[in-house]
Amino acid sequence: MKLGLMLMTPHKETTKEPIRKIIVWPTMHEQWANNSTWQINFTAFDVGSELYDQLDVESSIFLGGQEYIVKNCVENYDTSTKEITAWHVYNEISRIYVRSDLSKELTVTSNNDSGNNQQQAQQEQQTKNYKLEDILKLYLGNKDLGFTYELHGNFPDAPCDGIESGSGKEMLEKICKSWPNAVVFPDNKNIRIYSDDQFFKDEGRVLDFPNNLKSMKTTRDSSTIINQIRCVGGKHNVDVAMGTGSGAGGNLDNVEGFAKSPINADFGVNKQAMLQSFASQDHRVHAWGVDVNRLYDTVKAQGISPEWFFAYDITEQDPMSNSWLNHFAYRNPDPYQDAINVCNWIKQFANSDSFNPASGYGAYTSPQMAAQWNQEFHKGTIGRLYLQGTAAAVMELANENPGRYGRPMNWCVQLIKSWGGHTNSGGGSWGWPFANIPRDGQPNVYLNGQQYGHTGYGRGGGDFHDGFDFDGAHYTGNVLAIHPGTVHKIGADLGWWYIWIQSSDGYNIVYQEGFSAGSIYVHEGQQVQTGTPIARVTGTHTHVGISKKAIPLAYYHGYNDDGTWLDPIATIKAGIAGGGDGSGGGSVSAEEYYFQPFILQDDESIKEWGVHPGPDLVDERFHDAEAMRKYAQTTLKPNPSLTIEVTLKDNSFQPKKGEILRVQARQKKYAGSWRTVGYDTYPEPGASEGTQITLNDAKQTILDYQNKRTAIIQQALNDQKQRLRGVASSLDRQSQTLTQIVNTKDKDNQASATPPNLTQEGMDALKKLTREGGKDGGN
């Protein structure tokens, strides 16, 4: 900041008046911190000017080409001074407020609408990426309060949660979160946003200790290292098909039977034979360098049949620029995340309420045929996806000539058979765990806290219960299997006896706490059917939990309502409604992640410093793993943080915002170039306080500073008092009266109700620190 003409406009006035004569100039200093603080602080002295009386909160100060608004004014009547803190005018952006259009948040649905359309609309809104300029235009496009904007640098589209409404200040904070490389550097009310490569510039200036630096301090802090985090993105609700083809039953007898198979069908293939065949035939595997074992696990974890997925892709093949199954025109660079994206598409269309057969390429479906197919290929089936996604499948089932497009479903059947696949009866029906519950009923006897979900009963730091407790006073006798499967494990390592049964359609069902070792009927590896007695009740209650995740992993989410544990009652009822024999169409809504949470780490940092894990990065904005990976990389702190704080010997060196300075201490053989991220400068020649500059090796954002901002402002006035004392002492040691008054005024005020009088000698000394007497060029 260069000193020059200093003007003031009192609150609600328009005239600018020079005020240099009332300023105690050695106290004038500017504080700036990247993306946060920008303010000036000074002391004004009453020299009998009306401007002194008019200087108050909301007055405008003009200095160095910038406007500042007085936000804090402390008047000391005993010393005839005012201590002023004025914020840069860009902070007035907080007075701009954008409110969302509530009409867009209202959704009208018919009584027959299951709500999926509303859910899809909400998901589309959540996944929206924004252009940075569009956000600035939304808030500042009308030039409210005189604000405008400029962009300098490249800012790719990014998700920005909650940007549809809020204050201008909140808008800047959200921008800095969504674009970590953004630097907000205003010119008065012109909000300029720079990419960090456009803002931070090296002009070749050097600071040397002890040549022009009075002090130099470096702080290296390894407690800030974070080189490993888990990334957890957004979740959405999906309809899990129940009882459709017994959950995992796959039919290869004919194309129609195949099309009626569920999307998670198990066709009983020879897995190794299939993987070898797929690895040799599929073009994408070769072009993308895919690990077929990992792809198999990825697809299966999404609740999609890997056999069908692999066969489907072989029938599609080129071009390599497309996603798996040729669905998306542009693939995700990560083939496994691309597979997850495609699986999400499969589940969306296979479970759709509406049914719209694909058209084009010669395919045509009459309204009567569409209505028939809608009944035959119910939610969760392969045919419901194929018929809506592929015109060739429409022609195939309509028995039309598909020409060069072939018959994709018949080809899939033949491929799966060549891998040893066959018609598989699948998982079977669903039922209740106790005989006294009617098949078309549900358990109505339970104590508060025994039901699934948020019960109001405290457990694990919350009130979420991950299953249903069948009270032993009412539900006694044999515990019955609620769904067919294989007894995977029996144990008591969790503190109670449990039976873990895995079904072929991907369900993990645990029965626990209601029995002892001697009352368990089944053994590990045993196949059970719905209704098979598995144990006899000997405890106070029998807990039943259902998850699509393996039980050891699911147990870590036991107290978390994050979609890991399904509602047992709703799941059983939906399964019963579906019939469990391939003719039903029941479903249960379950919450799942758009992509599997993943670990991100900096291997070089771990090699140097060891593993320093950080807390989970949970951000619902992200529905794509690759986008979240790129963002998460900016949050890692792979090395100890370095902060350099220097104090100059005098004020001849004026810092510049965003300048990259070379700092060296030749005696210590230390040198480096670092970013200026903050300073506190006293531009008055001869001021007793030297300019202080803070440099850092890390990118600082508004999020790093916002917690410190309040403390900085609160301390500003206290610091002002201390500096005023130092200035008065160093510049006029002969004025003992002034020094005593300034240094002890708080103490004196407490000791006596009578304020001291400022002597003429003290008055003269203080006037020397202002421009009183015409020595400022008439200003």
N, C-alpha and C positions, 0 to 999 in steps of 0.2 A: 504494500500500500504506500503510495507516494502522497506526502502531505501537500496540500494546496488549498484552494478555496473550500471552506467548510460552511455549508448553508443549513438552515433549519426551516421547516414549515410546521408551525404549530398544528395540533389536531384540529381538523375541520377548516383549516385555512388553506389558501393557495399561494400566498406570497412566500418567496424564499428569502431569508435574511441571513447575512453572514454572522457567525457566532464565534469566530476565532478568539475574540477578546475575552470570552468568559471561560475558555477551556484551560485547564491546568495541563499543559502539553506533555510534560514528562509522564503523565499517567495514561496518555492516549495509547492504546494498543489494539491490535487486530488478532482475533483468534479464528483459525480455520482448520477444519478437519474434513477429509475427503468424504463426500456424500452425507455430511452431517452438519456440524457446527460451522457457522460463518457469522461472526458478530464483532462489534467494536465495544470497547469499554473505556470510559474516561471520567474524569472528575471536572465538574463545572464550578466556578467560583463566582459568588455574587459581588459584582463590581458596580452595582447600582443600575444595571441594564434591565429594561423591561423583558428582553429576550430570556434572561435568567428565569424570570417568573413563568414565562410561557413554555419553557422546556419541561415537558412532562411526558407521561406515557402516551403512546400513539402519535407522538410527534415524528416527523420524518427528518432524517439527517442525510445530507448529501455530501459524500467525500470520495475522492478518487474515482469519480464517474459512476459510483454505485449508490443506491439508496438503502438506508437502514431505518427500521422502525423501532422507536424506543419501547421496550417491553418492561423495563424495571427502572424505577427512579426512587432513590433513597435520599431524602433531604436531611442534612445535618444542620440544625439551627445553631449549634454551638460553634461550628467552624464556618458557617455561611457557605456550605458546599452541597452539591448534589452528585451522587454517584450513579452513573448512567450505564445501563446495558442495552444495546440496540441490536436487534437481529437483522440480518440481510433480508431485503424485501421479498425474496423468493419464498420465505417461510409463510407468506400470506396465501400461498397456494392451498393451505389447509382450509381456507374459507370457501373454496370451490367444492361443491358436493354434487355428485351424480347419483341419481336414484334410479334403480332398475324399473323396467316397465312391468308392473305387476300383471298386466293382462297377458303377457307371454308366459307367465308362470301358472296360469289357470288352464286346466285340461278338462274338456268335457268328454265323458265316455258313456256309452250306452250300457244298459243293464247286462248285455251279453258280452261286453268287452272285459277281458280278464285283467286289463291294466297293462298288458305288455307294450301297447303302443305308447302309453305314458312313460313306462320304464325306458323304452328305447329312446324316446325324445330326451329324457333326462340324461341318458348315457351319451347321446350325441352332443348335448350341451357341455357335458363334463369333459369330453375328449377334444373339444375344439381348441385348435391352435390359433394364436393371435399374431398379427403383425404389430410390431411395436408402434409404428406410425398410426395405426388405427386406434390404439389405446390413447395415444396423445391427442388424436383428433377428437375422440369421444369426450375427453375432459377439457381440452384447451381449444378446440376448433372454433368455438364461438367467441373466443377472446374475452371471456368473462374476467372482470377486474383488470383487464389489460394484459393478460398472460398470453404468450405465444410460445412456439417450440421450434427447435431445430434438431436434426439427427446428423451425427458424424460417425461413420463407421458402418460395419456390416452386422446386422442383427437378424439371424434366421428366425422364422416363426417358432413360437414356443407356447405351451400351455400356461395360462395365468389365472389361477383360481380366484374366484370372487371379484374379478375386475369389473363386472357389470355395474357395480355400485360402490360408493365410498367417497372419501374426501380426496382432494388433490395430493395431500401428503401421503395418504395410504396408497394412492396410485403409484407414487414414486417408490415407495417401499416394496410394493408388489413387483414393479418393474425390475428393481435390483435383485429380487429373489429369483424371478424367472430368467433374467439375463445377468448372470453373475459378473460378466465382463463390462457392465454398464457403469459409467461414471456420470453423475449429475453435477454439472458445473454451469450455473445460471449466469446470465448477464442481465442484472436487474430482473425484470419479469419475463425475460426471454429464457425459457427452460431449454438448455442445451444438454443433450445426452450424447456422450462420446463412448465409443468402445475403448477399452483401456489402451490399445495400441495407438489410438489416435490422441489420447489425452496425455499419457506419460511420455515426455520427450527429454532427450539428453542434449543439453546445450553446451556441454563441455566444461561447466564450472566445477571448481574443486574447493573443498573445505579441508583445511589441514590443521592437525593438532600437533604442537601447540602454537602454530604460526598465527592463525586467525580465529582459533577456537579457545574459549576460556575453559570449557569442560567438554568431555566426550564420554558417553556411557553407552555400552552395548549390553543388551540383555538377550541371552539365548535361553529359551524355555522349552525343554523336551516334554513337559507335561501336556503340551498342546498337540503332540503327534497323534494323528489318527490315520492309520494305513490300512484298516480293514473295517468295512461296514456291511451290514445287510440291507439290501434295498427292497422295500415293500411298496408296491404300487397300489392302484385302485382295485376295487372289488365291484362285482355286479351280480345280480340275481339271475339264475338260470333255472329253467324247469327241467328237473331230472325225471326222465320217463320211468314209470313204475309199472311192472306187470306187463310190459310190452315185449312179447316173446320171452317171457320169464326173465327179463333183464339182460341175460347174456346169451340166450339161445340163438344160434345162427342156423339158417336154412339154406342148403345148397342143392335141394332137390330140383329146383327150377328157378327161373328168373323172378317170378312173382313171389315165391317164398323168400328169395334173397332180399328183394325189395321190402318185404315186410319184417325183415330182421331188424333188431335195434342197432343204433349206431355204435354201441359198445359191444357188439356181438362177438362171441368166442366161437370160432369155427373149428377149433381143435387141430390146428396145423402143426406140423413139425417145425418148431420155431427156428432151429438152426438151418434147416433146409430152406425155409422161407428167407432168412436173412442173407444166406449165400446167393440165392437166386436174385433177390432184390438188388443186392450190391453189384451184381454183374450186369443186370438188365437196365437199371434205372439211370438215365442220363444225368439227372440232377445230382445223384450221389457222386458220380465221377467229377462233374464240373465244379461242385461246391466242396469236395473233400469231406463228405459226411460220414460220421461214425454211425453205422446203421443200428448198433446196439443202443446208443444214446438216443437216436431218433425213435426207436421202438418204445423206450421207456418214456420219452417225452409225450408221444401221442397217446399211449395207454394212460398216463397220468392225467390227461385231459378228458378221459372218459370216452375215447374214440377207439374203435377197433383198429389195431395196427395192421391186421391182415387186409382189411378193406382199404385202409389208407394207402398201403403199399401197392396193392393191385390197382387202385384208382390212379395213382400217379404214373404207373407204367403205361396205362392206357392213354394218358395225356401226353407225357414227355415234353417235347420242345414247345416254346423257346425257353432258354435258360434264364432270360431276364424276368420271366414270370415267377410267381410264387409256386409253392407246392400245389398240385392239382390244377395248375394254370388258372387259379381263381383270380388272384390279384395281378394287375398288369406290371406292378413293380414289387419285387420281393424285398423282404428285410434282409440286410447283409448277414445276419445271424440265422443260419438255416433252422436252428431249433426254435428260436423265437418266431420265425416265419411259420413253422409248423403249428405253434400255439395259436398264432393269429388265424390260420386257416381252420384249426379245430374250433375256435370260437365262432367262426362263420358257420361251420357245419351245425353246431349246437343251436345257433340262432334260427337257422332256417328249418332244421329238422324238428324243432319244438315250436314253430310258428303257429299262431292261431289262424291266421289267414292262409290260403292256399292258392298260389298263382303259378300254374305250369309255365315252363319256359316256352318261348316262341321264337320264330325266326328260323332261317336255314331250311325252310320247308315244313317245320313242325307246326301243327295246329291241334288245339284241344277244344272240343265243343263244350258248352256250359254243362251239358249232361254228363259228359265224361269227366270233367273237372270235379263235379259234385260227387261222382262215384269214387274217384281216386281219393278225394278228401276223406271219404269214409273208410276206404280200404287201407290207406297208408297214413295211419294216425301219427300223432306226435311221437317223436323219438325214433322214427324208423328211417332206414337207409333210403327207401323209395321217396319219402317226403322231401328229403334233401335233393336226391337225384332229379326228380321231376320238376323241381323249381329251379335247379341250377344248371341243367344240361338239356338242350333241345334234342340231342341224339337219344337221351333216355326216354323222352316223351314219344319220339317216333318208334323206339323199340317196344315200349309197352302198348302203344296203339297199333302195333303190328304193321307199321308203315315201312316203306323202303328207306332206310337211313342213308343210302348211297355211300359216299366215301367216308362218312362219319362213323360207320360201323355200329355195333351194338355193345356199348360200354359195360352194361351190367352183366351180360352173358360172358364177356371177356373176363370180367372180374371173377365170376363164378369159376371159370375154367382155370384161371391163375391160382385161385385159392385151393382148388382141388389138386392142382399139380404140386402144391406144398403139403399135401396130406390132409387138407381140410375136408370136413364132412358135416352133415347136418348134426347139430348139437342141441340136445333138449334144453340146455341152459339151467338157470337158477331155480325155477319153480315158483311156488306161490308164497304168499305172506300170511301170517296169522298172529294171534295174541299169545303171550308167554304163559297165560294161565287159562285153564278150561272154563272158569266161571265168568269170563268176559265174552259176551255174545259176538259172533263174527261181524255183525253189522253194527255193533256198539262200540264202546270205548271205556277205559277205566274211569270211573267217577268217584272213587274213594281214594283220597290221598291227603296227607297233611301238608300245610303250607310249607313250601321249601322243597317238597319232593317232586314237584312238576318241573318240566323243562323250561329253560329260559330265565329271564330276570324275575326272580321270585320275591325279592325284598328280604330274603334271608341271607345274612352275611356269610360269605365263604371266599377264601383266597383273595381278600382285599376288595371284593365286589359282591354281587348278588346273582351272578350267572351260574345256572346249573346245566351241565352238559348232557344230561340224560333224564330218565324218568325213574323214580323210586316206587316200586310196587310194594305197598305197605304189607308187612308180614302178618298183621292182625287180620287182614281181609283176603290177601292173596297167598294161599298156602299150598302145600302139596308139591307136585312136580312143576319144575320150570321147563317150559316147552320151547324148542327152537322156533324163532319167528320167521326164519327164512333158510332155505337150503344152503349148505356149504360144507367146508372142511374145518374140523377143529385144528386150528393152527397152533395154539399154545394153551396150556393150563398151568397156572402158577400162583404164587402168593408173594412175589417179590415187591409188589406195590403196597403191601401192608394188609392185604385181604386176598382171599381166594377169588380167582376170576377164570372165565372160559372165553377165549377169543376165537371166534369163528369167522373165516373168510369165505365169502361167496364168490362164485365165478363171474358175477356181474359187477364186481368191484366194491362190494360193501364189506366193511369190517364191523362186526357186531360183538360187543363185549357184554357179558353177563357177570355181575360181581356182587360181593358183599353179602349175598343171601344164603350162603351155604358154606360148609366146611369140606375138608379134603375127603372125608369119609362119605359125604353125601353127593359126590359127583359121579355120574353114571358113564360119561363118555371118556375117550382117551384121545391123545393127540394123533392126528392123521385120519381120524374116523370121519366118514361121510354122514351127514345128518340131513334129514328132510324137515319140512315145515311140520311142526307138531311132535317131533322126536323129543322124548324126555331127556334132558341133559343133566339135571340135578334135582335135589329135593331141598326145599326151603327149611333152613334151621336158624336163620337170623331174623333181625328186625325188619329188614326190607331187602328187595332184590333190585339192584340198579341195572338198567338196560341202556346202553349207549350205542349210537350208530354213527360211523364216519366213513368217508371215502378215502381217508388217509390211513396209513398203517398205524396201529395202536400206539407204539412207542412215540411216534411223532405227534399223534393226536393228543396224547396225554400232556404234552407241553403247552397245549392250548386249552387245557381243561377248564380254566376260569375265564376264558376269553370268548366273547360273542363275535367271532370273526369268520363264521361259516364252516369251521372245521367239523363241528358236531351238528348232526341233523336232529330235527325234532322226531323222537321215536314214534310218538302217537300219530303225527301227521304222516310219517313215512309208511307206517304199517297200514293206516287207513287208505292211503293212496294206492298201496300195493294190492290191498284187498279189492278196492274199487276197480283196479285194472284187471283183476281176475287171475293174474299169474299164469295164464295158460296160452298167452299169445294173442288173445282176443281183446284185451283191455286197452285202455288209454289213459289211465290215471297218471298223475304227476305230482311231484312235490317241489316247491320252490326252495332252492339252496343258493347260498352266497358263495362265490368263488372268486379268486384273483384273476385279473386279466392275463397275468403271466406269473409264473412261479417266482416267489422271492428268491433272490440270488445274492451271493457274497461277492463284493467288489473289493479288491485289494491291490496295493502297490507292491509288487514283488521286490523291486530294488530297495524300497524303504524297509521292507521286512528283512531283507538280507543285511542291511546296515544296522538297523535299530531293533530288530525283533518285532514281534507282532504287538501292535497297539490298537486293539479293537475299539471302535466307537459305538455309540448307541445306534439302534436301527434308524435308517432314514425312511420314514413312513410318509408318503406323499400321494394322496388320492388323485392328484392331477394326472398321474402317468398311467396310461393304458398300454404303453409300448415299452418293452424292456430296453431296447436300444436307446430310446430317447432318455429314459431314466438313467441308463448307464453313463451317458455323456454328461448329464447334469450332475450325477453323483461324483464323477471324477473331479469336479470343481470344488467339492466339499471336503475332499481328503486333504490332510495336512501331513505330507510324508516326511517332513524334516522338522527339527526344532525351529520354532519361530525366532526370528531375529528382529529386534527393535533397537534402533540407534537414536539416542537423544543427545543433541549437541546444543551448547550455548555459545554464542559468538561474543568476542571481546568488545565489539562495538556494533553500531547499527548501520555501518556503511554497506553491509551486504543485506540486500532485501530478498527474501525467499519468493519463489514463484510456485503457484499451485500446479501440481502435477509434474514438476521438474524432477528429472533423474539426476541426482548429485553424486559426484565421486567424493567419498570421505576417506581420509587416510590419516594414520598415525605412524609416521615413518620410524620413530624410535621403537615401536612395537612390530614393525614390518606388517602393518595391517592396512589394507586398502580394499575398497569395493564401491560399486555404484548401486544406489538404492533409490527407491521412490519416495518422494516427499508426500507424506500422507497427512501432515498437520503442522501448524506452527503457531507461535504466539510472538508477535513482533511489535517492537516499540520504535516507530519510524522517526521520532524526534531526535535530532542530533544531540548527543550529550546526555541522553536519558540514562538513568542509573541501571535500569534493567536491560540486559542483553537479549537479543532475539533468540528464541528457543525453537528448534526445528526437530520434528520427529520423522524418522525415515523407517521404512519397513520393507521386508522382502516378500511380503504376502499381499495379495489383493484385499483391500478393505472395502466393505460395502456398508450401506446404511444399517444393515442388520447388526454389524459389528459395533456400531457406535450408538445406536438408539438407546441402549440401556445406560450408556454413560452420559447421555445428553442432559438429563435432569440434574445429575450431580454437578456437571460442569456449570450449568446456569446458577444453581443454588450457591456454588462456591465463588462465583465470579465477584460478587459484592464483597465477600470477606477478603478475597485476594486483593481487591481494589484498595481496601483500607490498608492492608499491609504495604502495598506498593507506594501508596501516598505517604505513609510514614517514612519509607526509605528514601523517596524522592526529596521530601522536605529536609530530611537529615543530611543528605549528601550535597544538596545544592545550596543550602543556607544554614550551615552549622551555627552561625552567629545568632540566628533567630531562635534562641532557646525558648522563648515564649511560645512560638508556633509549634516547635517540636514537642514541647511538653503537652500542649493542648491536643495535638493530633495523636500522640502515642498513648495518652492516658485518658482520653475522653470517655471511653467506656467505664473505666474505673472511677473517674470523677463523677460521672452521672449516677453511678450506684451509691457513691458516698454522700452526695449532696444534691439536693433538689435545685440548687441555684447554679445555673450554667456559668462557666467562666467567660470573661470578656476577652475578645481578641485585641491585643494592644496594637497601636499604630505600627510598631516595629514588625509585629507578626503580619499585619495586613500588608505592609510594603513587601515583605518577603514573599508572601503568597502571590501578590500581583506580578512579581518578577517571573513567576512560572506561567503567567498568561500572556496575552498579547496586548494588555492594557498599556497605554502610553504611546500608541501610534507606531510601534516598532515592527508591525506586521505588514507594512505596506498599505496602511489605510484600510485593512480588512477587519 
